[in-house]
Amino acid sequence: MLNNCIGIINITTKSDSFSTLTEARPAFMLPFAGRYRIIDFPLSNLIKHHVARVAVYTGPKVGSVMDHIQTGKPWGLDRRRNGIHIYTPHFKNLDVTNEIKEYYLTLDFYNKSNEDNIIFMTHNKVSQVDLSKAYTAFVESDVDVMFMYTDVENSEYLNESEHIVLDDQNNFVNIGLNVGKNDRINLFNGSFFMKKSAFINTIIDASVVGVEKTLIEAILNRRQSLKISTFKSESYIEDIKNLKNYYAASMNLLESKNFQQLFYEGGQVYTKTKDEPPTFYCPQSKVENSLIANGCVIEGEVINSIIFRGVKVEAGAVIKDSIVMQKTYVKKGALIEKSVLDKAVVIDEDVVIIGTKSDPYIVGKHKTIRKDRR
């Protein structure tokens, strides 16, 4: 187990590839799989592997992060010692993100901690990596940094994703950008181990130089002096870097094999709890191959869709291949297809909304869509 590790989730990057879904929330706070947020997955994975001290760097959109994580109770991180540590941006211009500076200004936290190593978890991958095997390999190899990757089949959804470049002896060479040339790629899953001493020295040196803005960039620029290795993970993974990938990753969960791998083989995923009654299905309702959370009222049709808590679908309404977030109200006669409806949306009677797989139609939070003004 990883009781000699600090866990870090850093979300200082911008979230500008998700249309209106990230106007008021960072991408890692996007609702996922009917009742979770994306950040629930790295947090749950850390706790499952007994990481007792976790630092979360919120990035510029702080409100939704604080509301969801709060004291860290759902993940068992509400403790007198260790627990959750939330760091908000230090700069007046919250749109300016500099990971190196954020780490430098919080170095006191790391200097005072007793742990010898750090496990970094990404904010834009949904996975349940077996960190125990990876950590054993990290300790036994006595390297400074160990990047984790997953061998996956290439697809259009992985264009411009980061991948691990290895030489003929499987030694680490670099982290590159996937341009679609190969049938399979070593997808960088965003997680890596690093010795705390190497982390502190890298941050101080990068701060003095003043060129790099991210830790990965600083590590790669020092790969001649740092000992770097890799670890191949077999875990299910989704790379959620834009709206197209978010929609595809959500729809992929409707395949039982993928759902099984993520939620059963990977272990329990914890989230902020909300008490809701069971969902009510009217006799005339029709539901096929969908994930539907508690607290809903389903009178119409829901097909190949993901429905969050407290959604009402009136008789005669049809929802296909869509994501409908909590407290949304779809009235009779409406047709929703290949769309993403944010929280507390109202779709009026007989409204028709149809998007595509590559460009799902988005309705922003608290919007009302009427037939005469879409």
ROMI-265289 format. One record per residue (C-alpha): residue number from 0; x, y, z; chain; residue in one letter. Coordinates in Angstrom, 3 decimals, decimal comma. Layout:
// residues N
+------+----------+----------+----------+-------+------+
! doke !        x !        y !        z ! kolnu ! zafi !
+------+----------+----------+----------+-------+------+
!  NUM !        X !        Y !        Z !     A !    A !
...
+------+----------+----------+----------+-------+------+
END
This chain:
// residues 374
+------+----------+----------+----------+-------+------+
! doke !        x !        y !        z ! kolnu ! zafi !
+------+----------+----------+----------+-------+------+
!    0 !    0,000 !    0,000 !    0,000 !     A !    M !
!    1 !    0,986 !    3,631 !   -0,499 !     A !    L !
!    2 !    1,115 !    4,887 !    3,083 !     A !    N !
!    3 !    4,522 !    6,456 !    2,376 !     A !    N !
!    4 !    3,092 !    8,609 !   -0,431 !     A !    C !
!    5 !    1,462 !   12,007 !   -0,675 !     A !    I !
!    6 !   -1,297 !   12,117 !   -3,272 !     A !    G !
!    7 !   -1,558 !   15,130 !   -5,582 !     A !    I !
!    8 !   -4,394 !   16,021 !   -7,948 !     A !    I !
!    9 !   -3,507 !   19,145 !   -9,894 !     A !    N !
!   10 !   -6,119 !   20,922 !  -11,973 !     A !    I !
!   11 !   -4,400 !   24,161 !  -12,915 !     A !    T !
!   12 !   -4,965 !   23,641 !  -16,660 !     A !    T !
!   13 !   -7,791 !   25,455 !  -18,444 !     A !    K !
!   14 !  -11,106 !   23,773 !  -19,293 !     A !    S !
!   15 !  -12,054 !   25,461 !  -22,543 !     A !    D !
!   16 !  -12,877 !   22,462 !  -24,747 !     A !    S !
!   17 !  -16,265 !   21,533 !  -23,281 !     A !    F !
!   18 !  -18,563 !   24,281 !  -24,566 !     A !    S !
!   19 !  -20,859 !   25,727 !  -21,883 !     A !    T !
!   20 !  -20,436 !   22,672 !  -19,626 !     A !    L !
!   21 !  -17,331 !   24,228 !  -18,079 !     A !    T !
!   22 !  -18,424 !   27,854 !  -17,873 !     A !    E !
!   23 !  -18,912 !   27,584 !  -14,110 !     A !    A !
!   24 !  -17,000 !   24,382 !  -13,313 !     A !    R !
!   25 !  -13,612 !   22,887 !  -14,204 !     A !    P !
!   26 !  -13,624 !   19,823 !  -16,450 !     A !    A !
!   27 !  -12,758 !   17,434 !  -13,611 !     A !    F !
!   28 !  -16,017 !   18,450 !  -11,905 !     A !    M !
!   29 !  -18,151 !   17,315 !  -14,850 !     A !    L !
!   30 !  -20,868 !   14,855 !  -13,804 !     A !    P !
!   31 !  -20,115 !   11,329 !  -14,965 !     A !    F !
!   32 !  -21,875 !    7,939 !  -15,026 !     A !    A !
!   33 !  -25,145 !    9,072 !  -13,487 !     A !    G !
!   34 !  -24,006 !   10,063 !   -9,993 !     A !    R !
!   35 !  -20,271 !   10,825 !   -9,916 !     A !    Y !
!   36 !  -17,865 !   13,620 !  -10,794 !     A !    R !
!   37 !  -14,667 !   12,924 !  -12,724 !     A !    I !
!   38 !  -12,541 !   13,867 !   -9,709 !     A !    I !
!   39 !  -14,190 !   11,072 !   -7,690 !     A !    D !
!   40 !  -12,141 !    8,490 !   -9,591 !     A !    F !
!   41 !   -8,596 !    9,665 !   -8,712 !     A !    P !
!   42 !   -9,692 !   10,481 !   -5,148 !     A !    L !
!   43 !  -11,245 !    7,040 !   -4,671 !     A !    S !
!   44 !   -8,213 !    5,329 !   -6,165 !     A !    N !
!   45 !   -5,881 !    7,105 !   -3,755 !     A !    L !
!   46 !   -7,969 !    6,157 !   -0,729 !     A !    I !
!   47 !   -8,299 !    2,555 !   -1,892 !     A !    K !
!   48 !   -4,491 !    2,364 !   -1,806 !     A !    H !
!   49 !   -4,248 !    3,921 !    1,683 !     A !    H !
!   50 !   -2,893 !    7,335 !    0,715 !     A !    V !
!   51 !   -3,684 !    9,359 !    3,837 !     A !    A !
!   52 !   -2,502 !   12,829 !    2,768 !     A !    R !
!   53 !   -3,939 !   14,317 !   -0,430 !     A !    V !
!   54 !   -3,354 !   17,769 !   -1,927 !     A !    A !
!   55 !   -5,847 !   19,111 !   -4,467 !     A !    V !
!   56 !   -4,945 !   22,185 !   -6,534 !     A !    Y !
!   57 !   -8,288 !   23,557 !   -7,653 !     A !    T !
!   58 !   -7,397 !   25,772 !  -10,584 !     A !    G !
!   59 !   -9,358 !   28,994 !  -11,203 !     A !    P !
!   60 !  -12,961 !   27,704 !  -10,856 !     A !    K !
!   61 !  -12,983 !   27,130 !   -7,127 !     A !    V !
!   62 !  -16,653 !   27,168 !   -6,067 !     A !    G !
!   63 !  -17,850 !   23,824 !   -7,394 !     A !    S !
!   64 !  -14,665 !   22,119 !   -6,168 !     A !    V !
!   65 !  -15,118 !   23,337 !   -2,599 !     A !    M !
!   66 !  -18,802 !   22,447 !   -2,629 !     A !    D !
!   67 !  -18,144 !   18,890 !   -3,781 !     A !    H !
!   68 !  -15,026 !   17,982 !   -1,793 !     A !    I !
!   69 !  -15,651 !   20,060 !    1,365 !     A !    Q !
!   70 !  -13,882 !   18,246 !    4,230 !     A !    T !
!   71 !  -13,215 !   15,106 !    2,192 !     A !    G !
!   72 !  -15,624 !   13,004 !    4,263 !     A !    K !
!   73 !  -16,948 !   10,756 !    1,442 !     A !    P !
!   74 !  -13,362 !    9,597 !    0,835 !     A !    W !
!   75 !  -12,439 !    9,246 !    4,516 !     A !    G !
!   76 !  -10,148 !   12,280 !    4,374 !     A !    L !
!   77 !  -11,832 !   14,333 !    7,142 !     A !    D !
!   78 !   -9,051 !   13,705 !    9,671 !     A !    R !
!   79 !   -7,216 !   15,576 !   12,405 !     A !    R !
!   80 !   -3,910 !   14,427 !   10,934 !     A !    R !
!   81 !   -3,169 !   14,298 !    7,222 !     A !    N !
!   82 !   -6,432 !   14,189 !    5,228 !     A !    G !
!   83 !   -7,379 !   16,559 !    2,417 !     A !    I !
!   84 !   -5,502 !   19,804 !    1,683 !     A !    H !
!   85 !   -7,114 !   22,122 !   -0,859 !     A !    I !
!   86 !   -5,012 !   24,821 !   -2,524 !     A !    Y !
!   87 !   -6,663 !   27,604 !   -4,502 !     A !    T !
!   88 !   -4,731 !   29,794 !   -6,984 !     A !    P !
!   89 !   -2,339 !   32,347 !   -5,528 !     A !    H !
!   90 !   -2,567 !   34,846 !   -8,372 !     A !    F !
!   91 !   -4,957 !   37,717 !   -8,901 !     A !    K !
!   92 !   -5,422 !   36,794 !  -12,538 !     A !    N !
!   93 !   -7,057 !   33,390 !  -12,070 !     A !    L !
!   94 !   -6,945 !   32,690 !  -15,808 !     A !    D !
!   95 !   -3,147 !   32,519 !  -15,638 !     A !    V !
!   96 !   -2,131 !   28,990 !  -14,702 !     A !    T !
!   97 !    1,409 !   28,130 !  -13,646 !     A !    N !
!   98 !    1,775 !   24,759 !  -11,996 !     A !    E !
!   99 !    5,429 !   25,303 !  -11,041 !     A !    I !
!  100 !    4,640 !   28,512 !   -9,155 !     A !    K !
!  101 !    1,705 !   26,888 !   -7,366 !     A !    E !
!  102 !    3,937 !   24,053 !   -6,183 !     A !    Y !
!  103 !    6,717 !   26,433 !   -5,194 !     A !    Y !
!  104 !    4,383 !   28,537 !   -3,050 !     A !    L !
!  105 !    3,211 !   25,412 !   -1,211 !     A !    T !
!  106 !    6,609 !   23,719 !   -0,748 !     A !    L !
!  107 !    6,308 !   24,133 !    3,017 !     A !    D !
!  108 !    3,544 !   21,495 !    2,944 !     A !    F !
!  109 !    5,888 !   18,954 !    1,371 !     A !    Y !
!  110 !    8,910 !   19,849 !    3,484 !     A !    N !
!  111 !    6,904 !   19,261 !    6,670 !     A !    K !
!  112 !    5,371 !   15,956 !    5,562 !     A !    S !
!  113 !    6,835 !   12,615 !    6,649 !     A !    N !
!  114 !    6,218 !   10,768 !    3,380 !     A !    E !
!  115 !    9,154 !   10,042 !    1,059 !     A !    D !
!  116 !    7,271 !    9,760 !   -2,223 !     A !    N !
!  117 !    4,474 !   11,418 !   -4,195 !     A !    I !
!  118 !    1,808 !    9,908 !   -6,435 !     A !    I !
!  119 !    0,409 !   12,349 !   -8,999 !     A !    F !
!  120 !   -3,082 !   11,679 !  -10,346 !     A !    M !
!  121 !   -4,461 !   13,368 !  -13,423 !     A !    T !
!  122 !   -7,771 !   15,196 !  -13,478 !     A !    H !
!  123 !   -8,843 !   14,311 !  -17,026 !     A !    N !
!  124 !   -8,607 !   10,517 !  -17,109 !     A !    K !
!  125 !  -11,254 !    8,137 !  -15,794 !     A !    V !
!  126 !   -9,558 !    4,978 !  -14,609 !     A !    S !
!  127 !   -8,922 !    2,747 !  -11,599 !     A !    Q !
!  128 !   -5,203 !    2,001 !  -11,911 !     A !    V !
!  129 !   -3,710 !   -0,698 !   -9,681 !     A !    D !
!  130 !   -1,298 !    1,597 !   -7,862 !     A !    L !
!  131 !    0,049 !   -1,133 !   -5,548 !     A !    S !
!  132 !    1,858 !   -3,038 !   -8,308 !     A !    K !
!  133 !    3,136 !    0,183 !   -9,808 !     A !    A !
!  134 !    4,407 !    1,446 !   -6,440 !     A !    Y !
!  135 !    6,247 !   -1,800 !   -5,746 !     A !    T !
!  136 !    7,979 !   -1,483 !   -9,113 !     A !    A !
!  137 !    8,813 !    2,162 !   -8,378 !     A !    F !
!  138 !   10,401 !    1,409 !   -4,995 !     A !    V !
!  139 !   12,316 !   -1,625 !   -6,231 !     A !    E !
!  140 !   13,726 !    0,195 !   -9,261 !     A !    S !
!  141 !   14,929 !    3,139 !   -7,136 !     A !    D !
!  142 !   14,210 !    5,693 !   -9,868 !     A !    V !
!  143 !   13,275 !    9,349 !   -9,412 !     A !    D !
!  144 !   10,167 !    9,260 !  -11,609 !     A !    V !
!  145 !    7,960 !    6,469 !  -12,920 !     A !    M !
!  146 !    5,310 !    7,275 !  -15,541 !     A !    F !
!  147 !    2,316 !    4,951 !  -16,000 !     A !    M !
!  148 !    0,750 !    4,113 !  -19,329 !     A !    Y !
!  149 !   -1,823 !    1,803 !  -20,889 !     A !    T !
!  150 !   -1,428 !   -0,003 !  -24,218 !     A !    D !
!  151 !   -4,645 !    0,845 !  -26,087 !     A !    V !
!  152 !   -6,025 !    0,629 !  -29,599 !     A !    E !
!  153 !   -5,659 !    3,932 !  -31,400 !     A !    N !
!  154 !   -8,786 !    5,850 !  -32,414 !     A !    S !
!  155 !   -9,904 !    9,309 !  -33,494 !     A !    E !
!  156 !  -10,760 !   10,038 !  -29,856 !     A !    Y !
!  157 !   -7,085 !    9,713 !  -28,920 !     A !    L !
!  158 !   -5,790 !   12,208 !  -31,467 !     A !    N !
!  159 !   -3,520 !   14,692 !  -29,668 !     A !    E !
!  160 !   -3,534 !   12,580 !  -26,508 !     A !    S !
!  161 !   -0,185 !   12,194 !  -24,772 !     A !    E !
!  162 !    1,600 !    8,888 !  -25,234 !     A !    H !
!  163 !    4,745 !    7,364 !  -23,779 !     A !    I !
!  164 !    7,616 !    6,925 !  -26,254 !     A !    V !
!  165 !    9,848 !    3,911 !  -25,575 !     A !    L !
!  166 !   12,985 !    2,648 !  -27,327 !     A !    D !
!  167 !   13,559 !   -0,902 !  -28,578 !     A !    D !
!  168 !   14,515 !   -2,028 !  -25,050 !     A !    Q !
!  169 !   11,326 !   -0,457 !  -23,586 !     A !    N !
!  170 !   13,316 !    2,323 !  -21,925 !     A !    N !
!  171 !   11,666 !    5,707 !  -21,503 !     A !    F !
!  172 !   12,449 !    8,236 !  -24,229 !     A !    V !
!  173 !    9,826 !   10,974 !  -24,036 !     A !    N !
!  174 !    6,152 !   11,906 !  -23,760 !     A !    I !
!  175 !    4,816 !   12,691 !  -27,213 !     A !    G !
!  176 !    1,577 !   13,664 !  -28,916 !     A !    L !
!  177 !   -0,462 !   11,000 !  -30,687 !     A !    N !
!  178 !   -0,965 !   11,952 !  -34,339 !     A !    V !
!  179 !   -2,758 !    8,763 !  -35,375 !     A !    G !
!  180 !    0,128 !    7,006 !  -37,161 !     A !    K !
!  181 !    0,092 !    3,734 !  -35,194 !     A !    N !
!  182 !   -2,596 !    1,097 !  -34,648 !     A !    D !
!  183 !   -1,866 !    1,006 !  -30,913 !     A !    R !
!  184 !   -0,344 !    3,574 !  -28,564 !     A !    I !
!  185 !    1,087 !    3,677 !  -25,054 !     A !    N !
!  186 !   -1,478 !    6,139 !  -23,691 !     A !    L !
!  187 !   -0,019 !    8,158 !  -20,817 !     A !    F !
!  188 !   -2,629 !    7,777 !  -18,112 !     A !    N !
!  189 !   -1,538 !   10,959 !  -16,337 !     A !    G !
!  190 !   -0,390 !    9,174 !  -13,175 !     A !    S !
!  191 !    3,209 !    8,960 !  -12,033 !     A !    F !
!  192 !    5,332 !    8,419 !   -8,940 !     A !    F !
!  193 !    8,147 !   10,738 !   -7,940 !     A !    M !
!  194 !   10,542 !   10,828 !   -5,033 !     A !    K !
!  195 !    9,660 !   13,779 !   -2,828 !     A !    K !
!  196 !   13,274 !   14,932 !   -2,742 !     A !    S !
!  197 !   13,465 !   14,907 !   -6,555 !     A !    A !
!  198 !   10,136 !   16,780 !   -6,735 !     A !    F !
!  199 !   11,303 !   19,537 !   -4,365 !     A !    I !
!  200 !   14,635 !   19,937 !   -6,162 !     A !    N !
!  201 !   12,914 !   20,052 !   -9,565 !     A !    T !
!  202 !   10,413 !   22,683 !   -8,437 !     A !    I !
!  203 !   13,118 !   24,891 !   -6,931 !     A !    I !
!  204 !   15,330 !   24,580 !  -10,009 !     A !    D !
!  205 !   12,434 !   25,221 !  -12,412 !     A !    A !
!  206 !   11,394 !   28,264 !  -10,376 !     A !    S !
!  207 !   14,900 !   29,705 !  -10,642 !     A !    V !
!  208 !   15,035 !   29,121 !  -14,403 !     A !    V !
!  209 !   11,498 !   30,473 !  -14,835 !     A !    G !
!  210 !   10,772 !   28,842 !  -18,194 !     A !    V !
!  211 !    8,609 !   25,790 !  -17,525 !     A !    E !
!  212 !    5,011 !   26,085 !  -16,356 !     A !    K !
!  213 !    4,173 !   22,423 !  -15,730 !     A !    T !
!  214 !    5,904 !   19,742 !  -13,701 !     A !    L !
!  215 !    5,903 !   17,294 !  -16,630 !     A !    I !
!  216 !    7,712 !   19,859 !  -18,761 !     A !    E !
!  217 !   10,261 !   20,423 !  -15,999 !     A !    A !
!  218 !   10,851 !   16,680 !  -15,595 !     A !    I !
!  219 !   11,315 !   16,115 !  -19,328 !     A !    L !
!  220 !   13,774 !   18,986 !  -19,571 !     A !    N !
!  221 !   15,823 !   17,292 !  -16,834 !     A !    R !
!  222 !   15,557 !   13,703 !  -18,009 !     A !    R !
!  223 !   19,325 !   13,489 !  -18,456 !     A !    Q !
!  224 !   19,827 !   13,985 !  -14,713 !     A !    S !
!  225 !   16,648 !   12,314 !  -13,399 !     A !    L !
!  226 !   16,271 !    8,532 !  -13,444 !     A !    K !
!  227 !   12,961 !    7,828 !  -15,216 !     A !    I !
!  228 !   11,156 !    4,532 !  -15,787 !     A !    S !
!  229 !    7,670 !    3,433 !  -16,871 !     A !    T !
!  230 !    4,974 !    1,012 !  -15,749 !     A !    F !
!  231 !    2,398 !   -0,609 !  -18,008 !     A !    K !
!  232 !   -1,112 !   -0,675 !  -16,541 !     A !    S !
!  233 !   -3,878 !   -3,020 !  -17,693 !     A !    E !
!  234 !   -6,721 !   -0,928 !  -16,269 !     A !    S !
!  235 !   -9,690 !    0,425 !  -18,226 !     A !    Y !
!  236 !   -9,160 !    4,075 !  -19,106 !     A !    I !
!  237 !  -10,986 !    6,965 !  -20,763 !     A !    E !
!  238 !   -9,193 !   10,150 !  -21,826 !     A !    D !
!  239 !  -11,602 !   13,050 !  -21,299 !     A !    I !
!  240 !   -9,877 !   16,043 !  -22,844 !     A !    K !
!  241 !  -12,771 !   17,645 !  -24,730 !     A !    N !
!  242 !  -16,530 !   17,527 !  -25,260 !     A !    L !
!  243 !  -16,343 !   14,852 !  -27,959 !     A !    K !
!  244 !  -14,362 !   12,543 !  -25,651 !     A !    N !
!  245 !  -16,614 !   13,260 !  -22,672 !     A !    Y !
!  246 !  -19,671 !   12,229 !  -24,644 !     A !    Y !
!  247 !  -17,951 !    9,129 !  -26,075 !     A !    A !
!  248 !  -16,611 !    8,045 !  -22,655 !     A !    A !
!  249 !  -20,071 !    8,359 !  -21,162 !     A !    S !
!  250 !  -21,696 !    6,344 !  -23,942 !     A !    M !
!  251 !  -18,976 !    3,668 !  -23,623 !     A !    N !
!  252 !  -20,175 !    2,937 !  -20,094 !     A !    L !
!  253 !  -23,422 !    1,603 !  -21,533 !     A !    L !
!  254 !  -21,402 !   -1,421 !  -22,684 !     A !    E !
!  255 !  -21,530 !   -3,835 !  -19,750 !     A !    S !
!  256 !  -17,886 !   -4,902 !  -20,232 !     A !    K !
!  257 !  -16,626 !   -1,353 !  -19,778 !     A !    N !
!  258 !  -18,914 !   -0,664 !  -16,818 !     A !    F !
!  259 !  -17,772 !   -3,898 !  -15,155 !     A !    Q !
!  260 !  -14,094 !   -3,058 !  -15,601 !     A !    Q !
!  261 !  -14,404 !    0,462 !  -14,218 !     A !    L !
!  262 !  -16,774 !   -0,036 !  -11,290 !     A !    F !
!  263 !  -16,312 !   -3,652 !  -10,216 !     A !    Y !
!  264 !  -12,819 !   -4,761 !  -11,180 !     A !    E !
!  265 !  -11,394 !   -1,364 !  -10,270 !     A !    G !
!  266 !  -13,016 !   -1,160 !   -6,837 !     A !    G !
!  267 !  -15,593 !    1,124 !   -5,259 !     A !    Q !
!  268 !  -15,876 !    4,739 !   -6,344 !     A !    V !
!  269 !  -16,852 !    7,179 !   -3,590 !     A !    Y !
!  270 !  -18,688 !   10,460 !   -4,067 !     A !    T !
!  271 !  -20,621 !   13,112 !   -2,195 !     A !    K !
!  272 !  -23,765 !   11,418 !   -0,936 !     A !    T !
!  273 !  -27,276 !   12,687 !   -1,589 !     A !    K !
!  274 !  -30,408 !   11,068 !   -0,214 !     A !    D !
!  275 !  -32,862 !   10,408 !   -3,035 !     A !    E !
!  276 !  -35,869 !    8,073 !   -3,236 !     A !    P !
!  277 !  -35,795 !    5,195 !   -5,728 !     A !    P !
!  278 !  -36,600 !    6,088 !   -9,316 !     A !    T !
!  279 !  -40,261 !    5,682 !  -10,274 !     A !    F !
!  280 !  -41,008 !    3,990 !  -13,598 !     A !    Y !
!  281 !  -44,566 !    4,428 !  -14,879 !     A !    C !
!  282 !  -46,214 !    1,395 !  -16,504 !     A !    P !
!  283 !  -46,151 !    3,050 !  -19,938 !     A !    Q !
!  284 !  -42,470 !    4,017 !  -19,719 !     A !    S !
!  285 !  -39,841 !    2,350 !  -21,882 !     A !    K !
!  286 !  -36,199 !    2,056 !  -20,828 !     A !    V !
!  287 !  -33,447 !    0,303 !  -22,805 !     A !    E !
!  288 !  -29,708 !    0,024 !  -22,100 !     A !    N !
!  289 !  -29,489 !    3,109 !  -19,885 !     A !    S !
!  290 !  -27,964 !    4,216 !  -16,582 !     A !    L !
!  291 !  -30,590 !    5,949 !  -14,452 !     A !    I !
!  292 !  -29,819 !    7,361 !  -11,004 !     A !    A !
!  293 !  -32,148 !    7,601 !   -7,992 !     A !    N !
!  294 !  -34,858 !   10,206 !   -7,560 !     A !    G !
!  295 !  -36,118 !   10,216 !  -11,157 !     A !    C !
!  296 !  -39,627 !    9,950 !  -12,561 !     A !    V !
!  297 !  -39,667 !    8,151 !  -15,910 !     A !    I !
!  298 !  -42,954 !    8,265 !  -17,819 !     A !    E !
!  299 !  -41,596 !    8,410 !  -21,385 !     A !    G !
!  300 !  -38,822 !    6,597 !  -23,288 !     A !    E !
!  301 !  -35,135 !    6,499 !  -22,341 !     A !    V !
!  302 !  -32,869 !    4,596 !  -24,748 !     A !    I !
!  303 !  -29,055 !    4,276 !  -24,629 !     A !    N !
!  304 !  -28,778 !    7,246 !  -22,273 !     A !    S !
!  305 !  -27,387 !    8,329 !  -18,917 !     A !    I !
!  306 !  -29,835 !   10,034 !  -16,577 !     A !    I !
!  307 !  -28,700 !   11,741 !  -13,362 !     A !    F !
!  308 !  -30,568 !   12,240 !  -10,085 !     A !    R !
!  309 !  -33,947 !   13,926 !   -9,918 !     A !    G !
!  310 !  -34,740 !   13,995 !  -13,651 !     A !    V !
!  311 !  -38,371 !   13,910 !  -14,797 !     A !    K !
!  312 !  -39,285 !   12,567 !  -18,238 !     A !    V !
!  313 !  -42,948 !   13,049 !  -19,080 !     A !    E !
!  314 !  -45,084 !   10,602 !  -21,063 !     A !    A !
!  315 !  -44,515 !   10,961 !  -24,797 !     A !    G !
!  316 !  -40,984 !   12,352 !  -24,364 !     A !    A !
!  317 !  -38,129 !   10,402 !  -25,942 !     A !    V !
!  318 !  -34,458 !   10,546 !  -24,924 !     A !    I !
!  319 !  -31,915 !    8,674 !  -27,073 !     A !    K !
!  320 !  -28,106 !    8,471 !  -26,933 !     A !    D !
!  321 !  -27,967 !   11,415 !  -24,531 !     A !    S !
!  322 !  -26,669 !   12,596 !  -21,155 !     A !    I !
!  323 !  -29,233 !   14,326 !  -18,936 !     A !    V !
!  324 !  -27,918 !   15,884 !  -15,729 !     A !    M !
!  325 !  -29,691 !   16,257 !  -12,415 !     A !    Q !
!  326 !  -33,001 !   18,042 !  -11,835 !     A !    K !
!  327 !  -33,722 !   18,376 !  -15,550 !     A !    T !
!  328 !  -37,347 !   18,302 !  -16,703 !     A !    Y !
!  329 !  -38,215 !   16,934 !  -20,167 !     A !    V !
!  330 !  -41,868 !   17,577 !  -21,033 !     A !    K !
!  331 !  -44,222 !   15,500 !  -23,162 !     A !    K !
!  332 !  -43,627 !   15,206 !  -26,877 !     A !    G !
!  333 !  -39,994 !   16,323 !  -26,659 !     A !    A !
!  334 !  -37,296 !   14,434 !  -28,575 !     A !    L !
!  335 !  -33,714 !   14,566 !  -27,270 !     A !    I !
!  336 !  -31,082 !   12,727 !  -29,290 !     A !    E !
!  337 !  -27,268 !   12,764 !  -29,094 !     A !    K !
!  338 !  -27,363 !   15,701 !  -26,699 !     A !    S !
!  339 !  -26,013 !   16,747 !  -23,307 !     A !    V !
!  340 !  -28,423 !   18,603 !  -21,018 !     A !    L !
!  341 !  -26,747 !   20,293 !  -18,056 !     A !    D !
!  342 !  -28,272 !   20,650 !  -14,570 !     A !    K !
!  343 !  -31,801 !   21,969 !  -14,022 !     A !    A !
!  344 !  -32,662 !   22,336 !  -17,700 !     A !    V !
!  345 !  -36,300 !   22,517 !  -18,807 !     A !    V !
!  346 !  -37,193 !   21,157 !  -22,241 !     A !    I !
!  347 !  -40,670 !   22,346 !  -23,191 !     A !    D !
!  348 !  -43,370 !   20,329 !  -24,933 !     A !    E !
!  349 !  -42,668 !   19,061 !  -28,473 !     A !    D !
!  350 !  -39,142 !   20,505 !  -28,610 !     A !    V !
!  351 !  -36,787 !   18,521 !  -30,874 !     A !    V !
!  352 !  -33,031 !   18,602 !  -30,121 !     A !    I !
!  353 !  -30,698 !   16,416 !  -32,202 !     A !    I !
!  354 !  -26,917 !   16,488 !  -32,221 !     A !    G !
!  355 !  -24,252 !   14,106 !  -33,544 !     A !    T !
!  356 !  -21,728 !   11,775 !  -31,920 !     A !    K !
!  357 !  -18,849 !   14,054 !  -32,851 !     A !    S !
!  358 !  -20,741 !   17,233 !  -31,940 !     A !    D !
!  359 !  -23,500 !   16,573 !  -29,373 !     A !    P !
!  360 !  -26,036 !   19,343 !  -28,864 !     A !    Y !
!  361 !  -25,402 !   21,155 !  -25,553 !     A !    I !
!  362 !  -27,982 !   22,887 !  -23,378 !     A !    V !
!  363 !  -26,416 !   24,962 !  -20,611 !     A !    G !
!  364 !  -27,247 !   24,881 !  -16,928 !     A !    K !
!  365 !  -30,662 !   26,285 !  -15,855 !     A !    H !
!  366 !  -31,706 !   26,949 !  -19,470 !     A !    K !
!  367 !  -35,286 !   26,575 !  -20,682 !     A !    T !
!  368 !  -35,736 !   25,504 !  -24,298 !     A !    I !
!  369 !  -39,098 !   26,317 !  -25,875 !     A !    R !
!  370 !  -40,339 !   25,190 !  -29,255 !     A !    K !
!  371 !  -40,404 !   28,693 !  -30,723 !     A !    D !
!  372 !  -36,823 !   29,577 !  -29,634 !     A !    R !
!  373 !  -34,241 !   26,844 !  -29,605 !     A !    R !
+------+----------+----------+----------+-------+------+
END
